[in-house]
Amino acid sequence: MQLTSSTERGHGDPFDTGHPRVPFFSQAASFERVWPEIQRHLTEVVERGKYSHGHKVAEFESALADFTGARHAIAVNSATDALILLLRAAGLRPGDEVVVPAMSFVASASSVVLAGGRPVFADIDPVGYALDPASAAAAVTPRTRFVMPVHLFWQMAEMDALTDMAAEKGLTIVEDSAEAIGMRWNGKHAGLLGAGGVLSFFPAKTLGALGDAGAVLTDDDEIAETVAALRHHGRFGPTVGDFRRISTETTVSGVNSKMDDIQAAVLLAKLGRLGTDIARRAEIAARYTERLAHVPVIRRLPTVVPREATTNPVHYVYLVEADHRDELARFLARHDIGTETYYPIPLHRQPAFAEFDRSVRGFPHAEAACRYALALPLHADLTDDQVDYVCETIEAFAHGGAA
Ligand SMILES: *Cc1c(COP(=O)(O)O)cnc(C)c1O
């Protein structure tokens, strides 16, 4: 079987200079390496004839619980639905406020709205890009019942300070750990520091499926049982596999957010190489950092804040802050290098959340990050030559190189 990158271009590409082309994201090679294993799991799915919420899903849940050390790993169709179901299962009531960092993916805030709550925003710490504990504390009102740390890019939020703050204010912690597979805080996997957390298996994530998929992680039996029911039309009963024993009585309105067995098959196979992929990501990040350290347009390289002592970096995204960010991104695109801006608009400035913005002067750290941040290609399939080409091209831009 021949797998090609979706971003690969045909012949006659006007920008094809003979250099390696660097898609922002590609999983083709990593899929190719595990293809025999994926095929074995897929064949089992097809032969059993159960394509949704079946045995392969149960097998993956058990493997994921082993990998993370979670008491419960509940497979769903995306991290966005995982957040909505987790918030509901953790007891979010209509109108409850949830403190969310102003710099994150939209799902951190939209999940709160869709679960019936109200996001209230707080600033990030400018080095780690995660919820700033002091700003989070300042956002708390008598209606606030939850705080949602988001672990972005390569490391976890400052969980000791956030846990203290949550305890002091009587808040429940729900982690948006969608990006954080493999990250641990004092040995505990991301998502297990409060009531629960989520994982995303969107293809571009560190562990990517062949489409959308996600999971809830929790050590709480009751939350696990409720999430498992909510993902399946509100039906309580054995989590997966044996449908004959699942209650047909509906006590709560659920949704259909089940994981497909095809995705579980892919994820089971890829989970086996996750350690290798994470190690390769770390090598690539180190190579970027070494090469870009003295390039003038780069204002900031990824910094692992001192909490490295308690959390291990997992390089999901390699994010720099750059002067003339948008020109740099266009220059790189002209040289056939894909980039992304994470995140282009801070959440309190998103029209969908305008009614929730209580900030007086905005959130300066989140706004600066959204203005300067640029994510460079980082995936386990990148070659050193491709990384070097990205760095050379950034140097050319910095030195006023011709487009
Ligand atoms: C990717 C991501 C999500 C959403 O995950 P999906 O599986 O695409 O729904 C939520 N929050 C953060 C921080 C993410 O990076």
The ligand as an SDF file (V2000), in Angstrom:
LIG
                    3D

 15 15  0  0  0  0  0  0  0  0999 V2000
   -7.6230   19.7030   19.7640 C   0  0  0  0  0  0  0  0  0  0  0  0
   -8.1250   20.3990   20.9720 C   0  0  0  0  0  0  0  0  0  0  0  0
   -9.4580   20.2970   21.4040 C   0  0  0  0  0  0  0  0  0  0  0  0
  -10.5300   19.6190   20.5960 C   0  0  0  0  0  0  0  0  0  0  0  0
  -10.2670   18.3110   20.2750 O   0  0  0  0  0  0  0  0  0  0  0  0
  -11.1840   17.5900   19.1780 P   0  0  0  0  0  0  0  0  0  0  0  0
  -10.8560   16.1390   19.3540 O   0  0  0  0  0  0  0  0  0  0  0  0
  -10.7570   18.1150   17.8430 O   0  0  0  0  0  0  0  0  0  0  0  0
  -12.6040   17.8820   19.4670 O   0  0  0  0  0  0  0  0  0  0  0  0
   -9.8290   20.9220   22.5790 C   0  0  0  0  0  0  0  0  0  0  0  0
   -8.9430   21.6440   23.2900 N   0  0  0  0  0  0  0  0  0  0  0  0
   -7.6610   21.7810   22.9110 C   0  0  0  0  0  0  0  0  0  0  0  0
   -6.7400   22.5830   23.7530 C   0  0  0  0  0  0  0  0  0  0  0  0
   -7.2130   21.1810   21.7350 C   0  0  0  0  0  0  0  0  0  0  0  0
   -5.9550   21.3590   21.3310 O   0  0  0  0  0  0  0  0  0  0  0  0
  1  2  1  0
  2  3  1  0
  2 14  2  0
  3  4  1  0
  3 10  2  0
  4  5  1  0
  5  6  1  0
  6  7  2  0
  6  8  1  0
  6  9  1  0
 10 11  1  0
 11 12  2  0
 12 13  1  0
 12 14  1  0
 14 15  1  0
M  END
$$$$
